[in-house]
Amino acid sequence: MTTVRALPLALALLSASTIAHAAPKLISYLPTWQSDEDRARAAEVLPQLDMGLYSFIAVQPDGTAFVPDESKPVAEAWRKAFANARKVNPKLGCQWAIGGWTLSRNIAKVAQTEATRNKLAATSVAIMRDYQCQGLDLDWEHPVTGGDYAADASEADRDNYIKLLQALRTALDAQAKKDKATYVLTAAIPNTAGGWGVSGYDLPRAAELLDWVNLMSYDFYGGWSGHAGLHAALYPTPGEPDAAILNGDAGVKYFMSKGFKPSQLVLGVPFYARGQGNVEPGPNNDGLAQPSKGPGLTKYPEAGTAQYYLAKKDVIGQPGWKSFRSKEAGDAPYLYNAELKELVSYDDPQSLKVKVDYVKANKLGGVMIWELTQDDAEHSLLKALKSNLK
């Protein structure tokens, strides 16, 4: 059972100051499964964030939230990293994220009844307070469409998602009153301009309950796609049939049309590359918008993806990989290997500057990173975000 410690006054005050950032926020998820080396490298720059999200809380069938045993050692390491980072940046906040792709198991079932929703809310708040954090993030992947647990999905998820947000909001507000603090409720939602990706979300009602939404503005394309595209494109991938839906700008405008204020929208960026396979060169010899099937980058533990530092070492600038950049899609970099018939897309410092300029021009709430441990040893991507967010 999680031991709930009293929240120190300093942490209660921290929560209010963290939330009140006038400048765009810089946020990153902090996974509990990456290597110690990757985590330690990220911990070096943890003070540069405004908010870090422990990832992820799992859910029992009865609604009990828990940190999986295999995640606890790394979660404790992050706890120590936060303590050290706050010596440098006392305003650094933290949240616990609930679910994620793999740990969304049971959420659809738990969301069906008031009793299990309230249990999930209460036990999640307890974990949040134990780690001296300032909020929760719901990363249910995904209501209605089901994500990795399609058998549990149903149309009822759309309404149950809102009921679960309401339960979390009520529990956080009640605890905040006791602690004389301010706790935030956020969510991670795919940043598509309608379509399948957001079809399970009642966005107008969610906008009324969330402090902000972390827009997953990546994975627009991958091994599942019928055409090769830029997986984190800010603007449409030229010539790709679904590009009008699958780009960050269109997603932002869609969310605003559903009632979200610009300040509630945090644009997600990837610190990883994604590869697509069986891509013919096409008329421009770059593979872009050509038919594709299956993943590229198959040598990595998760076929189809590589951390930025690995992509930088193994493919970017390497023999056989020709580099391109799409000005139309937001200065988005990509690679094509004609021999392997693979297209790889990613963000780099140049494309991230375009995205930060977009965030500032549109007065969005900030930038979210998935995720900090994937940057290179020089922290090139984080530096690009941090320097341009000033």
C-alpha positions in Angstrom: 0.0 0.0 0.0 1.2 3.5 -0.8 2.2 5.5 2.3 0.8 9.0 2.1 3.0 11.6 3.7 1.9 15.1 4.6 2.6 17.5 1.8 5.3 20.0 3.0 4.3 23.7 2.8 7.1 24.3 0.4 5.6 21.8 -2.1 2.2 23.2 -1.7 3.4 26.6 -2.5 5.4 25.1 -5.4 2.3 23.8 -7.0 0.8 27.2 -7.3 3.9 28.8 -8.7 4.5 26.0 -11.2 1.0 26.3 -12.6 1.3 30.1 -13.0 4.0 30.2 -15.6 3.3 33.1 -17.9 5.8 31.8 -20.5 5.1 28.6 -22.5 5.6 25.5 -20.3 8.3 22.9 -21.1 7.1 19.5 -20.1 8.4 15.9 -20.5 7.2 12.5 -19.8 9.7 10.5 -17.7 9.5 6.7 -18.4 10.2 4.1 -15.8 11.6 1.5 -18.3 14.5 3.2 -20.0 18.1 2.3 -19.1 19.9 3.7 -16.1 22.3 5.4 -18.5 19.5 7.1 -20.5 17.7 8.2 -17.3 20.8 9.5 -15.7 21.6 11.6 -18.8 18.1 13.1 -18.7 18.3 13.7 -14.9 21.2 16.1 -15.7 18.8 18.5 -17.4 15.7 17.9 -15.4 15.9 21.3 -13.8 15.3 22.9 -17.2 11.8 21.6 -17.3 8.7 23.2 -15.8 6.9 19.9 -15.3 8.0 16.3 -15.4 5.6 13.4 -15.6 6.3 10.0 -14.0 5.1 7.4 -16.5 3.0 5.4 -15.8 0.5 4.4 -13.1 -1.2 1.0 -13.8 -4.8 0.1 -12.8 -6.2 -3.0 -11.1 -9.6 -4.4 -12.3 -11.1 -3.0 -9.0 -9.9 0.5 -9.8 -6.8 0.5 -7.5 -4.0 2.6 -9.0 -0.5 1.2 -8.4 3.1 1.6 -9.5 4.2 -1.7 -11.0 6.9 -3.5 -9.1 9.3 -3.4 -12.1 8.8 0.4 -12.3 9.4 1.2 -8.6 13.3 1.3 -8.7 13.3 3.8 -11.6 10.5 5.8 -10.1 12.5 6.1 -6.9 15.5 7.2 -8.9 13.4 9.9 -10.5 12.2 10.9 -7.1 15.8 11.5 -6.0 16.5 13.3 -9.3 13.5 15.7 -8.6 14.9 16.4 -5.1 18.2 17.4 -6.6 16.7 19.3 -9.5 14.6 21.4 -7.2 17.8 22.7 -5.6 18.5 24.3 -8.9 14.9 25.0 -10.0 12.6 25.3 -7.0 9.6 25.8 -9.3 10.0 22.4 -11.0 6.7 20.5 -10.8 5.8 16.8 -11.3 2.7 14.8 -12.1 2.0 11.1 -12.4 0.6 9.9 -15.7 -2.1 7.2 -15.7 -2.1 4.4 -18.3 -0.1 4.9 -21.5 -0.3 2.5 -24.4 0.6 -0.7 -22.4 -0.8 0.2 -19.0 -4.2 1.3 -20.2 -5.4 -2.2 -19.4 -8.5 -2.2 -17.3 -9.2 1.6 -17.6 -12.2 1.1 -19.9 -13.7 -1.4 -17.4 -12.9 0.7 -14.4 -14.5 3.8 -16.0 -17.8 2.1 -16.2 -18.9 2.4 -12.6 -18.9 5.3 -10.1 -17.3 3.2 -7.4 -14.3 2.0 -9.5 -13.8 5.5 -10.9 -13.7 7.0 -7.5 -11.3 4.3 -6.3 -9.0 5.0 -9.2 -9.1 8.7 -8.5 -8.5 8.3 -4.7 -5.6 5.9 -5.1 -4.0 7.9 -7.9 -4.1 11.1 -5.8 -2.4 9.1 -3.0 0.4 8.1 -5.3 0.7 11.7 -6.5 1.0 13.0 -2.9 3.5 10.2 -1.9 5.8 11.5 -4.7 5.1 15.1 -3.7 3.7 16.0 -7.1 1.2 18.6 -8.2 -1.2 16.8 -10.4 -2.3 13.8 -12.5 -2.4 13.2 -16.3 -4.9 10.8 -17.8 -3.3 8.9 -20.7 -6.0 6.4 -21.5 -5.1 5.0 -24.9 -7.8 5.0 -26.1 -11.5 5.3 -25.4 -13.8 3.8 -28.0 -11.0 2.8 -30.4 -9.4 0.7 -27.8 -5.6 1.0 -28.4 -3.9 -2.1 -27.2 -7.1 -3.4 -25.5 -9.6 -3.2 -28.3 -11.7 -6.0 -26.8 -12.6 -3.8 -23.8 -13.6 -0.8 -25.9 -17.1 0.4 -26.6 -19.1 3.5 -27.5 -19.8 4.0 -23.9 -16.2 4.9 -23.4 -16.8 8.4 -24.7 -19.1 9.3 -21.9 -17.1 7.2 -19.3 -14.0 9.1 -20.2 -15.6 12.3 -19.1 -17.0 10.7 -16.0 -13.5 9.5 -15.1 -12.1 13.0 -15.7 -14.8 14.3 -13.4 -13.9 11.8 -10.7 -10.2 12.8 -11.0 -11.0 16.5 -10.9 -13.2 16.1 -7.8 -10.6 14.1 -5.9 -7.8 16.5 -6.8 -9.8 19.6 -5.9 -10.9 18.0 -2.5 -7.3 17.1 -1.7 -6.1 20.5 -2.8 -8.4 22.2 -0.4 -7.1 20.0 2.5 -3.5 20.7 1.5 -4.0 24.4 0.7 -2.5 23.7 -2.7 -3.4 23.7 -6.3 -3.3 20.5 -8.3 -3.7 20.2 -12.0 -5.5 17.6 -14.2 -4.2 17.1 -17.7 -4.5 14.5 -20.4 -2.6 13.2 -23.4 -4.7 13.0 -26.5 -3.8 12.4 -30.2 -3.4 15.7 -32.0 -5.4 14.9 -35.2 -7.9 17.2 -37.0 -10.8 14.8 -36.4 -10.7 11.3 -37.8 -10.1 8.0 -36.1 -7.5 9.3 -33.7 -9.8 11.5 -31.6 -13.1 9.8 -32.4 -13.4 8.4 -28.9 -13.0 11.8 -27.1 -15.8 14.2 -26.2 -13.5 17.2 -26.5 -15.9 20.0 -25.6 -16.6 18.5 -22.3 -13.0 17.6 -21.7 -12.0 21.2 -22.3 -14.1 22.2 -19.3 -12.3 19.8 -16.9 -8.7 19.9 -18.0 -6.1 22.5 -17.1 -4.3 21.6 -20.3 -4.0 18.8 -22.8 -0.7 17.3 -24.0 -1.2 17.0 -27.7 0.5 13.9 -29.0 1.6 15.6 -32.2 3.7 12.6 -33.5 3.1 9.0 -34.7 1.0 10.5 -37.5 2.7 7.9 -39.7 4.4 4.6 -39.0 4.5 0.9 -39.9 0.7 0.8 -39.8 0.4 3.5 -42.5 -0.4 2.9 -46.2 1.8 5.8 -47.3 5.1 7.2 -46.1 4.8 10.5 -44.3 6.4 12.8 -41.7 5.5 11.4 -38.4 5.6 14.7 -36.5 4.7 17.1 -39.3 3.7 20.6 -38.1 1.9 21.1 -41.5 0.6 18.6 -44.1 3.1 16.1 -45.6 3.1 17.1 -49.3 1.1 14.8 -51.5 0.1 12.3 -48.7 -3.7 11.4 -48.9 -4.4 11.8 -45.2 -2.1 14.8 -44.6 -4.9 17.3 -44.0 -5.9 15.4 -40.8 -2.4 14.2 -39.8 -0.5 17.4 -38.9 0.1 19.4 -35.8 -1.4 22.7 -37.0 -4.6 21.2 -38.2 -4.9 19.4 -34.9 -4.4 22.5 -32.9 -7.1 24.3 -34.9 -9.4 21.4 -34.5 -9.0 21.4 -30.7 -9.7 25.1 -30.5 -12.8 24.6 -32.6 -14.0 22.2 -29.9 -13.6 24.7 -27.1 -10.0 24.5 -25.9 -8.3 27.8 -25.3 -4.8 28.2 -26.9 -3.3 28.3 -23.4 -4.8 24.8 -22.8 -2.9 23.3 -25.7 0.6 22.0 -25.2 2.2 20.8 -28.5 3.9 17.5 -28.2 7.3 16.8 -30.0 9.2 13.5 -30.4 12.7 12.9 -29.3 12.8 9.8 -31.5 12.8 8.8 -35.1 10.2 6.7 -36.8 10.8 4.5 -39.8 8.6 3.1 -42.6 9.4 0.1 -44.8 8.8 -1.1 -48.3 8.8 2.5 -49.6 9.5 3.1 -53.3 11.5 6.2 -54.2 8.8 7.9 -56.2 9.2 10.8 -58.6 11.4 12.8 -56.3 13.5 9.9 -55.2 12.8 10.6 -51.6 10.0 8.1 -50.8 7.7 10.8 -49.4 4.0 10.2 -49.8 4.7 6.9 -51.6 2.9 3.6 -50.7 4.5 1.9 -47.7 4.0 -1.3 -45.7 5.4 -2.2 -42.3 8.1 -0.6 -40.2 11.6 0.5 -41.1 14.4 0.7 -38.5 13.7 -3.0 -37.7 16.9 -3.6 -35.8 15.8 -1.7 -32.7 13.9 -3.2 -29.7 10.7 -1.6 -30.8 10.7 -2.1 -34.6 10.0 1.2 -36.4 11.5 3.6 -33.8 14.9 4.7 -32.6 15.8 7.2 -29.9 17.2 10.4 -31.4 20.7 9.6 -30.1 20.7 6.2 -31.8 19.2 7.7 -35.1 21.9 10.3 -35.0 24.6 7.6 -34.6 23.2 5.0 -36.9 21.3 6.6 -39.8 21.5 10.4 -39.9 24.4 11.3 -42.2 25.3 7.7 -42.7 26.1 6.0 -46.0 23.0 5.0 -48.0 20.8 7.5 -46.2 20.0 10.6 -48.2 18.8 13.6 -46.2 15.8 15.8 -47.1 13.9 18.6 -45.5 10.2 19.6 -46.2 9.8 23.3 -45.9 6.1 22.9 -46.5 5.6 20.6 -43.5 7.5 22.9 -41.1 11.2 22.4 -42.0 10.7 18.7 -41.2 13.8 16.5 -41.7 13.6 13.0 -43.2 15.8 10.4 -44.7 15.4 7.9 -47.5 17.5 4.8 -48.2 16.9 3.5 -51.7 18.6 0.2 -51.1 16.6 -0.6 -48.0 13.5 1.2 -49.3 13.0 2.9 -45.9 11.9 6.4 -45.0 12.8 7.8 -41.6 11.3 11.0 -40.1 12.2 12.8 -36.9 12.6 16.3 -35.4 15.9 18.1 -35.1 17.0 21.5 -33.7 16.0 23.3 -36.9 12.4 21.8 -37.0 12.0 22.3 -33.3 12.7 26.0 -33.7 9.9 26.2 -36.2 7.6 24.5 -33.7 8.5 26.7 -30.8 8.0 29.8 -33.0 4.5 28.4 -33.8 3.7 27.8 -30.1 4.7 31.4 -29.3 2.9 32.9 -32.3 -0.3 31.1 -31.4 0.0 31.7 -27.7 -0.2 28.0 -26.9 0.4 26.6 -23.4 3.9 25.2 -24.2 5.8 22.2 -25.5 5.6 18.6 -24.3 8.4 16.1 -25.0 8.1 12.4 -25.6 10.6 11.9 -24.0 13.7 13.4 -22.3 15.8 10.2 -22.1 16.0 9.9 -25.9 18.0 13.0 -26.5 21.7 12.9 -27.4 24.6 13.3 -25.0 24.8 17.0 -25.8 21.0 17.5 -25.1 20.7 19.0 -28.6 17.0 18.8 -28.9 16.3 20.1 -25.4 18.7 23.0 -25.9 16.8 23.9 -29.1 13.5 24.0 -27.3 14.8 25.8 -24.2 16.7 28.5 -26.1 13.8 29.3 -28.4 11.2 29.3 -25.7 12.8 32.2 -23.9 
